[in-house]
Amino acid sequence: MSLAADVVFSAIVINKDLFLKLLKEGSHFASEVVRKGAQIKGRILNELRGFGLHKEG
């Protein structure tokens, strides 16, 4: 998608349980989502960021 502000983004919908599994398994994708992702609904990313359950890089 492209916004009027010339920002391009891709929306990815993933089941919370699968996402947590990927994160626990050390998925680079999941870690990057926690570090840099923007959540549209829910609060899991904020919770994970608060608990430090992602790798800083």
mmCIF file of the N, C-alpha and C atoms, coordinates in Angstrom:
data_MODEL
# 
_entry.id   MODEL 
# 
loop_
_atom_site.group_PDB 
_atom_site.id 
_atom_site.type_symbol 
_atom_site.label_atom_id 
_atom_site.label_alt_id 
_atom_site.label_comp_id 
_atom_site.label_asym_id 
_atom_site.label_entity_id 
_atom_site.label_seq_id 
_atom_site.pdbx_PDB_ins_code 
_atom_site.Cartn_x 
_atom_site.Cartn_y 
_atom_site.Cartn_z 
_atom_site.occupancy 
_atom_site.B_iso_or_equiv 
_atom_site.pdbx_formal_charge 
_atom_site.auth_seq_id 
_atom_site.auth_comp_id 
_atom_site.auth_asym_id 
_atom_site.auth_atom_id 
_atom_site.pdbx_PDB_model_num 
ATOM 1   N N  . MET A 1 1  ? 0.833  -1.172  0.000  1.00 0.00 ? 1  MET A N  1 
ATOM 2   C CA . MET A 1 1  ? 0.000  0.000   0.000  1.00 0.00 ? 1  MET A CA 1 
ATOM 3   C C  . MET A 1 1  ? 0.877  1.233   0.000  1.00 0.00 ? 1  MET A C  1 
ATOM 4   N N  . SER A 1 2  ? 0.348  2.276   -0.538 1.00 0.00 ? 2  SER A N  1 
ATOM 5   C CA . SER A 1 2  ? 1.065  3.541   -0.552 1.00 0.00 ? 2  SER A CA 1 
ATOM 6   C C  . SER A 1 2  ? 0.137  4.618   -0.004 1.00 0.00 ? 2  SER A C  1 
ATOM 7   N N  . LEU A 1 3  ? 0.639  5.395   0.923  1.00 0.00 ? 3  LEU A N  1 
ATOM 8   C CA . LEU A 1 3  ? -0.152 6.454   1.524  1.00 0.00 ? 3  LEU A CA 1 
ATOM 9   C C  . LEU A 1 3  ? 0.103  7.782   0.832  1.00 0.00 ? 3  LEU A C  1 
ATOM 10  N N  . ALA A 1 4  ? -0.746 8.740   1.103  1.00 0.00 ? 4  ALA A N  1 
ATOM 11  C CA . ALA A 1 4  ? -0.582 10.066  0.510  1.00 0.00 ? 4  ALA A CA 1 
ATOM 12  C C  . ALA A 1 4  ? 0.733  10.713  0.919  1.00 0.00 ? 4  ALA A C  1 
ATOM 13  N N  . ALA A 1 5  ? 1.308  10.289  2.041  1.00 0.00 ? 5  ALA A N  1 
ATOM 14  C CA . ALA A 1 5  ? 2.562  10.864  2.527  1.00 0.00 ? 5  ALA A CA 1 
ATOM 15  C C  . ALA A 1 5  ? 3.773  10.171  1.902  1.00 0.00 ? 5  ALA A C  1 
ATOM 16  N N  . ASP A 1 6  ? 3.577  9.465   0.808  1.00 0.00 ? 6  ASP A N  1 
ATOM 17  C CA . ASP A 1 6  ? 4.642  8.748   0.111  1.00 0.00 ? 6  ASP A CA 1 
ATOM 18  C C  . ASP A 1 6  ? 5.334  7.704   0.989  1.00 0.00 ? 6  ASP A C  1 
ATOM 19  N N  . VAL A 1 7  ? 4.550  7.074   1.850  1.00 0.00 ? 7  VAL A N  1 
ATOM 20  C CA . VAL A 1 7  ? 5.050  6.002   2.709  1.00 0.00 ? 7  VAL A CA 1 
ATOM 21  C C  . VAL A 1 7  ? 4.476  4.695   2.185  1.00 0.00 ? 7  VAL A C  1 
ATOM 22  N N  . VAL A 1 8  ? 5.351  3.745   1.928  1.00 0.00 ? 8  VAL A N  1 
ATOM 23  C CA . VAL A 1 8  ? 4.914  2.441   1.444  1.00 0.00 ? 8  VAL A CA 1 
ATOM 24  C C  . VAL A 1 8  ? 5.006  1.440   2.584  1.00 0.00 ? 8  VAL A C  1 
ATOM 25  N N  . PHE A 1 9  ? 3.957  0.628   2.731  1.00 0.00 ? 9  PHE A N  1 
ATOM 26  C CA . PHE A 1 9  ? 3.998  -0.384  3.773  1.00 0.00 ? 9  PHE A CA 1 
ATOM 27  C C  . PHE A 1 9  ? 3.283  -1.638  3.314  1.00 0.00 ? 9  PHE A C  1 
ATOM 28  N N  . SER A 1 10 ? 3.592  -2.733  3.965  1.00 0.00 ? 10 SER A N  1 
ATOM 29  C CA . SER A 1 10 ? 2.930  -4.013  3.699  1.00 0.00 ? 10 SER A CA 1 
ATOM 30  C C  . SER A 1 10 ? 2.246  -4.463  4.970  1.00 0.00 ? 10 SER A C  1 
ATOM 31  N N  . ALA A 1 11 ? 0.988  -4.802  4.868  1.00 0.00 ? 11 ALA A N  1 
ATOM 32  C CA . ALA A 1 11 ? 0.244  -5.304  6.019  1.00 0.00 ? 11 ALA A CA 1 
ATOM 33  C C  . ALA A 1 11 ? 0.379  -6.822  6.057  1.00 0.00 ? 11 ALA A C  1 
ATOM 34  N N  . ILE A 1 12 ? 0.784  -7.334  7.203  1.00 0.00 ? 12 ILE A N  1 
ATOM 35  C CA . ILE A 1 12 ? 0.918  -8.771  7.392  1.00 0.00 ? 12 ILE A CA 1 
ATOM 36  C C  . ILE A 1 12 ? 0.053  -9.166  8.582  1.00 0.00 ? 12 ILE A C  1 
ATOM 37  N N  . VAL A 1 13 ? -0.838 -10.105 8.379  1.00 0.00 ? 13 VAL A N  1 
ATOM 38  C CA . VAL A 1 13 ? -1.714 -10.588 9.443  1.00 0.00 ? 13 VAL A CA 1 
ATOM 39  C C  . VAL A 1 13 ? -1.225 -11.964 9.846  1.00 0.00 ? 13 VAL A C  1 
ATOM 40  N N  . ILE A 1 14 ? -0.988 -12.133 11.157 1.00 0.00 ? 14 ILE A N  1 
ATOM 41  C CA . ILE A 1 14 ? -0.461 -13.398 11.642 1.00 0.00 ? 14 ILE A CA 1 
ATOM 42  C C  . ILE A 1 14 ? -1.133 -13.741 12.966 1.00 0.00 ? 14 ILE A C  1 
ATOM 43  N N  . ASN A 1 15 ? -1.391 -15.006 13.176 1.00 0.00 ? 15 ASN A N  1 
ATOM 44  C CA . ASN A 1 15 ? -1.981 -15.503 14.407 1.00 0.00 ? 15 ASN A CA 1 
ATOM 45  C C  . ASN A 1 15 ? -1.022 -15.254 15.566 1.00 0.00 ? 15 ASN A C  1 
ATOM 46  N N  . LYS A 1 16 ? -1.544 -14.767 16.696 1.00 0.00 ? 16 LYS A N  1 
ATOM 47  C CA . LYS A 1 16 ? -0.706 -14.439 17.857 1.00 0.00 ? 16 LYS A CA 1 
ATOM 48  C C  . LYS A 1 16 ? 0.117  -15.640 18.328 1.00 0.00 ? 16 LYS A C  1 
ATOM 49  N N  . ASP A 1 17 ? -0.496 -16.811 18.415 1.00 0.00 ? 17 ASP A N  1 
ATOM 50  C CA . ASP A 1 17 ? 0.231  -18.003 18.875 1.00 0.00 ? 17 ASP A CA 1 
ATOM 51  C C  . ASP A 1 17 ? 1.382  -18.356 17.942 1.00 0.00 ? 17 ASP A C  1 
ATOM 52  N N  . LEU A 1 18 ? 1.144  -18.263 16.641 1.00 0.00 ? 18 LEU A N  1 
ATOM 53  C CA . LEU A 1 18 ? 2.206  -18.540 15.674 1.00 0.00 ? 18 LEU A CA 1 
ATOM 54  C C  . LEU A 1 18 ? 3.322  -17.511 15.794 1.00 0.00 ? 18 LEU A C  1 
ATOM 55  N N  . PHE A 1 19 ? 2.952  -16.250 15.953 1.00 0.00 ? 19 PHE A N  1 
ATOM 56  C CA . PHE A 1 19 ? 3.950  -15.199 16.092 1.00 0.00 ? 19 PHE A CA 1 
ATOM 57  C C  . PHE A 1 19 ? 4.826  -15.427 17.316 1.00 0.00 ? 19 PHE A C  1 
ATOM 58  N N  . LEU A 1 20 ? 4.205  -15.756 18.438 1.00 0.00 ? 20 LEU A N  1 
ATOM 59  C CA . LEU A 1 20 ? 4.963  -16.015 19.666 1.00 0.00 ? 20 LEU A CA 1 
ATOM 60  C C  . LEU A 1 20 ? 5.873  -17.227 19.505 1.00 0.00 ? 20 LEU A C  1 
ATOM 61  N N  . LYS A 1 21 ? 5.394  -18.237 18.786 1.00 0.00 ? 21 LYS A N  1 
ATOM 62  C CA . LYS A 1 21 ? 6.220  -19.422 18.517 1.00 0.00 ? 21 LYS A CA 1 
ATOM 63  C C  . LYS A 1 21 ? 7.444  -19.035 17.692 1.00 0.00 ? 21 LYS A C  1 
ATOM 64  N N  . LEU A 1 22 ? 7.235  -18.249 16.650 1.00 0.00 ? 22 LEU A N  1 
ATOM 65  C CA . LEU A 1 22 ? 8.346  -17.800 15.815 1.00 0.00 ? 22 LEU A CA 1 
ATOM 66  C C  . LEU A 1 22 ? 9.355  -16.996 16.636 1.00 0.00 ? 22 LEU A C  1 
ATOM 67  N N  . LEU A 1 23 ? 8.848  -16.142 17.506 1.00 0.00 ? 23 LEU A N  1 
ATOM 68  C CA . LEU A 1 23 ? 9.728  -15.321 18.339 1.00 0.00 ? 23 LEU A CA 1 
ATOM 69  C C  . LEU A 1 23 ? 10.549 -16.191 19.281 1.00 0.00 ? 23 LEU A C  1 
ATOM 70  N N  . LYS A 1 24 ? 9.912  -17.169 19.906 1.00 0.00 ? 24 LYS A N  1 
ATOM 71  C CA . LYS A 1 24 ? 10.617 -18.072 20.822 1.00 0.00 ? 24 LYS A CA 1 
ATOM 72  C C  . LYS A 1 24 ? 11.668 -18.905 20.096 1.00 0.00 ? 24 LYS A C  1 
ATOM 73  N N  . GLU A 1 25 ? 11.410 -19.227 18.828 1.00 0.00 ? 25 GLU A N  1 
ATOM 74  C CA . GLU A 1 25 ? 12.354 -20.017 18.035 1.00 0.00 ? 25 GLU A CA 1 
ATOM 75  C C  . GLU A 1 25 ? 13.495 -19.166 17.469 1.00 0.00 ? 25 GLU A C  1 
ATOM 76  N N  . GLY A 1 26 ? 13.466 -17.868 17.739 1.00 0.00 ? 26 GLY A N  1 
ATOM 77  C CA . GLY A 1 26 ? 14.547 -17.004 17.290 1.00 0.00 ? 26 GLY A CA 1 
ATOM 78  C C  . GLY A 1 26 ? 14.395 -16.466 15.878 1.00 0.00 ? 26 GLY A C  1 
ATOM 79  N N  . SER A 1 27 ? 13.177 -16.419 15.383 1.00 0.00 ? 27 SER A N  1 
ATOM 80  C CA . SER A 1 27 ? 12.932 -15.916 14.029 1.00 0.00 ? 27 SER A CA 1 
ATOM 81  C C  . SER A 1 27 ? 13.381 -14.458 13.887 1.00 0.00 ? 27 SER A C  1 
ATOM 82  N N  . HIS A 1 28 ? 14.226 -14.209 12.892 1.00 0.00 ? 28 HIS A N  1 
ATOM 83  C CA . HIS A 1 28 ? 14.680 -12.848 12.614 1.00 0.00 ? 28 HIS A CA 1 
ATOM 84  C C  . HIS A 1 28 ? 13.486 -11.967 12.239 1.00 0.00 ? 28 HIS A C  1 
ATOM 85  N N  . PHE A 1 29 ? 12.586 -12.503 11.449 1.00 0.00 ? 29 PHE A N  1 
ATOM 86  C CA . PHE A 1 29 ? 11.381 -11.772 11.045 1.00 0.00 ? 29 PHE A CA 1 
ATOM 87  C C  . PHE A 1 29 ? 10.598 -11.304 12.267 1.00 0.00 ? 29 PHE A C  1 
ATOM 88  N N  . ALA A 1 30 ? 10.320 -12.219 13.188 1.00 0.00 ? 30 ALA A N  1 
ATOM 89  C CA . ALA A 1 30 ? 9.534  -11.877 14.371 1.00 0.00 ? 30 ALA A CA 1 
ATOM 90  C C  . ALA A 1 30 ? 10.255 -10.842 15.231 1.00 0.00 ? 30 ALA A C  1 
ATOM 91  N N  . SER A 1 31 ? 11.563 -10.984 15.379 1.00 0.00 ? 31 SER A N  1 
ATOM 92  C CA . SER A 1 31 ? 12.340 -10.019 16.164 1.00 0.00 ? 31 SER A CA 1 
ATOM 93  C C  . SER A 1 31 ? 12.278 -8.626  15.549 1.00 0.00 ? 31 SER A C  1 
ATOM 94  N N  . GLU A 1 32 ? 12.376 -8.556  14.236 1.00 0.00 ? 32 GLU A N  1 
ATOM 95  C CA . GLU A 1 32 ? 12.306 -7.266  13.547 1.00 0.00 ? 32 GLU A CA 1 
ATOM 96  C C  . GLU A 1 32 ? 10.922 -6.640  13.683 1.00 0.00 ? 32 GLU A C  1 
ATOM 97  N N  . VAL A 1 33 ? 9.889  -7.466  13.644 1.00 0.00 ? 33 VAL A N  1 
ATOM 98  C CA . VAL A 1 33 ? 8.534  -6.945  13.814 1.00 0.00 ? 33 VAL A CA 1 
ATOM 99  C C  . VAL A 1 33 ? 8.391  -6.325  15.195 1.00 0.00 ? 33 VAL A C  1 
ATOM 100 N N  . VAL A 1 34 ? 8.909  -6.995  16.225 1.00 0.00 ? 34 VAL A N  1 
ATOM 101 C CA . VAL A 1 34 ? 8.831  -6.451  17.581 1.00 0.00 ? 34 VAL A CA 1 
ATOM 102 C C  . VAL A 1 34 ? 9.623  -5.151  17.674 1.00 0.00 ? 34 VAL A C  1 
ATOM 103 N N  . ARG A 1 35 ? 10.802 -5.126  17.077 1.00 0.00 ? 35 ARG A N  1 
ATOM 104 C CA . ARG A 1 35 ? 11.651 -3.932  17.161 1.00 0.00 ? 35 ARG A CA 1 
ATOM 105 C C  . ARG A 1 35 ? 11.097 -2.755  16.379 1.00 0.00 ? 35 ARG A C  1 
ATOM 106 N N  . LYS A 1 36 ? 10.624 -3.014  15.162 1.00 0.00 ? 36 LYS A N  1 
ATOM 107 C CA . LYS A 1 36 ? 10.302 -1.908  14.254 1.00 0.00 ? 36 LYS A CA 1 
ATOM 108 C C  . LYS A 1 36 ? 8.853  -1.872  13.786 1.00 0.00 ? 36 LYS A C  1 
ATOM 109 N N  . GLY A 1 37 ? 8.094  -2.917  14.073 1.00 0.00 ? 37 GLY A N  1 
ATOM 110 C CA . GLY A 1 37 ? 6.738  -3.022  13.541 1.00 0.00 ? 37 GLY A CA 1 
ATOM 111 C C  . GLY A 1 37 ? 5.750  -2.073  14.197 1.00 0.00 ? 37 GLY A C  1 
ATOM 112 N N  . ALA A 1 38 ? 4.697  -1.776  13.478 1.00 0.00 ? 38 ALA A N  1 
ATOM 113 C CA . ALA A 1 38 ? 3.605  -0.961  13.988 1.00 0.00 ? 38 ALA A CA 1 
ATOM 114 C C  . ALA A 1 38 ? 2.362  -1.828  14.027 1.00 0.00 ? 38 ALA A C  1 
ATOM 115 N N  . GLN A 1 39 ? 1.746  -1.885  15.160 1.00 0.00 ? 39 GLN A N  1 
ATOM 116 C CA . GLN A 1 39 ? 0.576  -2.736  15.330 1.00 0.00 ? 39 GLN A CA 1 
ATOM 117 C C  . GLN A 1 39 ? -0.687 -1.939  15.088 1.00 0.00 ? 39 GLN A C  1 
ATOM 118 N N  . ILE A 1 40 ? -1.607 -2.502  14.333 1.00 0.00 ? 40 ILE A N  1 
ATOM 119 C CA . ILE A 1 40 ? -2.859 -1.821  14.022 1.00 0.00 ? 40 ILE A CA 1 
ATOM 120 C C  . ILE A 1 40 ? -3.911 -2.130  15.085 1.00 0.00 ? 40 ILE A C  1 
ATOM 121 N N  . LYS A 1 41 ? -3.914 -3.363  15.583 1.00 0.00 ? 41 LYS A N  1 
ATOM 122 C CA . LYS A 1 41 ? -4.909 -3.779  16.571 1.00 0.00 ? 41 LYS A CA 1 
ATOM 123 C C  . LYS A 1 41 ? -4.229 -4.618  17.647 1.00 0.00 ? 41 LYS A C  1 
ATOM 124 N N  . GLY A 1 42 ? -4.715 -4.519  18.865 1.00 0.00 ? 42 GLY A N  1 
ATOM 125 C CA . GLY A 1 42 ? -4.162 -5.313  19.952 1.00 0.00 ? 42 GLY A CA 1 
ATOM 126 C C  . GLY A 1 42 ? -3.007 -4.612  20.634 1.00 0.00 ? 42 GLY A C  1 
ATOM 127 N N  . ARG A 1 43 ? -2.294 -5.380  21.497 1.00 0.00 ? 43 ARG A N  1 
ATOM 128 C CA . ARG A 1 43 ? -1.203 -4.753  22.241 1.00 0.00 ? 43 ARG A CA 1 
ATOM 129 C C  . ARG A 1 43 ? 0.005  -5.659  22.424 1.00 0.00 ? 43 ARG A C  1 
ATOM 130 N N  . ILE A 1 44 ? 0.078  -6.760  21.719 1.00 0.00 ? 44 ILE A N  1 
ATOM 131 C CA . ILE A 1 44 ? 1.153  -7.732  21.927 1.00 0.00 ? 44 ILE A CA 1 
ATOM 132 C C  . ILE A 1 44 ? 2.543  -7.130  21.703 1.00 0.00 ? 44 ILE A C  1 
ATOM 133 N N  . LEU A 1 45 ? 2.710  -6.278  20.708 1.00 0.00 ? 45 LEU A N  1 
ATOM 134 C CA . LEU A 1 45 ? 4.037  -5.704  20.463 1.00 0.00 ? 45 LEU A CA 1 
ATOM 135 C C  . LEU A 1 45 ? 4.478  -4.839  21.640 1.00 0.00 ? 45 LEU A C  1 
ATOM 136 N N  . ASN A 1 46 ? 3.572  -4.035  22.182 1.00 0.00 ? 46 ASN A N  1 
ATOM 137 C CA . ASN A 1 46 ? 3.915  -3.211  23.340 1.00 0.00 ? 46 ASN A CA 1 
ATOM 138 C C  . ASN A 1 46 ? 4.249  -4.087  24.542 1.00 0.00 ? 46 ASN A C  1 
ATOM 139 N N  . GLU A 1 47 ? 3.511  -5.175  24.715 1.00 0.00 ? 47 GLU A N  1 
ATOM 140 C CA . GLU A 1 47 ? 3.793  -6.084  25.820 1.00 0.00 ? 47 GLU A CA 1 
ATOM 141 C C  . GLU A 1 47 ? 5.176  -6.714  25.654 1.00 0.00 ? 47 GLU A C  1 
ATOM 142 N N  . LEU A 1 48 ? 5.490  -7.177  24.466 1.00 0.00 ? 48 LEU A N  1 
ATOM 143 C CA . LEU A 1 48 ? 6.788  -7.804  24.224 1.00 0.00 ? 48 LEU A CA 1 
ATOM 144 C C  . LEU A 1 48 ? 7.921  -6.793  24.387 1.00 0.00 ? 48 LEU A C  1 
ATOM 145 N N  . ARG A 1 49 ? 7.714  -5.594  23.924 1.00 0.00 ? 49 ARG A N  1 
ATOM 146 C CA . ARG A 1 49 ? 8.741  -4.556  24.080 1.00 0.00 ? 49 ARG A CA 1 
ATOM 147 C C  . ARG A 1 49 ? 8.957  -4.245  25.558 1.00 0.00 ? 49 ARG A C  1 
ATOM 148 N N  . GLY A 1 50 ? 7.895  -4.223  26.338 1.00 0.00 ? 50 GLY A N  1 
ATOM 149 C CA . GLY A 1 50 ? 7.991  -3.944  27.761 1.00 0.00 ? 50 GLY A CA 1 
ATOM 150 C C  . GLY A 1 50 ? 8.711  -5.027  28.543 1.00 0.00 ? 50 GLY A C  1 
ATOM 151 N N  . PHE A 1 51 ? 8.567  -6.269  28.101 1.00 0.00 ? 51 PHE A N  1 
ATOM 152 C CA . PHE A 1 51 ? 9.221  -7.386  28.786 1.00 0.00 ? 51 PHE A CA 1 
ATOM 153 C C  . PHE A 1 51 ? 10.622 -7.648  28.247 1.00 0.00 ? 51 PHE A C  1 
ATOM 154 N N  . GLY A 1 52 ? 11.005 -6.942  27.193 1.00 0.00 ? 52 GLY A N  1 
ATOM 155 C CA . GLY A 1 52 ? 12.350 -7.163  26.634 1.00 0.00 ? 52 GLY A CA 1 
ATOM 156 C C  . GLY A 1 52 ? 12.491 -8.527  25.994 1.00 0.00 ? 52 GLY A C  1 
ATOM 157 N N  . LEU A 1 53 ? 11.420 -9.050  25.407 1.00 0.00 ? 53 LEU A N  1 
ATOM 158 C CA . LEU A 1 53 ? 11.459 -10.391 24.816 1.00 0.00 ? 53 LEU A CA 1 
ATOM 159 C C  . LEU A 1 53 ? 11.928 -10.390 23.370 1.00 0.00 ? 53 LEU A C  1 
ATOM 160 N N  . HIS A 1 54 ? 12.636 -9.371  22.974 1.00 0.00 ? 54 HIS A N  1 
ATOM 161 C CA . HIS A 1 54 ? 13.192 -9.322  21.614 1.00 0.00 ? 54 HIS A CA 1 
ATOM 162 C C  . HIS A 1 54 ? 14.662 -8.992  21.713 1.00 0.00 ? 54 HIS A C  1 
ATOM 163 N N  . LYS A 1 55 ? 15.362 -9.265  20.678 1.00 0.00 ? 55 LYS A N  1 
ATOM 164 C CA . LYS A 1 55 ? 16.807 -9.019  20.652 1.00 0.00 ? 55 LYS A CA 1 
ATOM 165 C C  . LYS A 1 55 ? 17.063 -7.627  20.116 1.00 0.00 ? 55 LYS A C  1 
ATOM 166 N N  . GLU A 1 56 ? 17.871 -6.862  20.815 1.00 0.00 ? 56 GLU A N  1 
ATOM 167 C CA . GLU A 1 56 ? 18.283 -5.544  20.313 1.00 0.00 ? 56 GLU A CA 1 
ATOM 168 C C  . GLU A 1 56 ? 19.421 -5.762  19.336 1.00 0.00 ? 56 GLU A C  1 
ATOM 169 N N  . GLY A 1 57 ? 19.410 -5.010  18.264 1.00 0.00 ? 57 GLY A N  1 
ATOM 170 C CA . GLY A 1 57 ? 20.472 -5.216  17.293 1.00 0.00 ? 57 GLY A CA 1 
ATOM 171 C C  . GLY A 1 57 ? 20.959 -3.968  16.653 1.00 0.00 ? 57 GLY A C  1 
# 
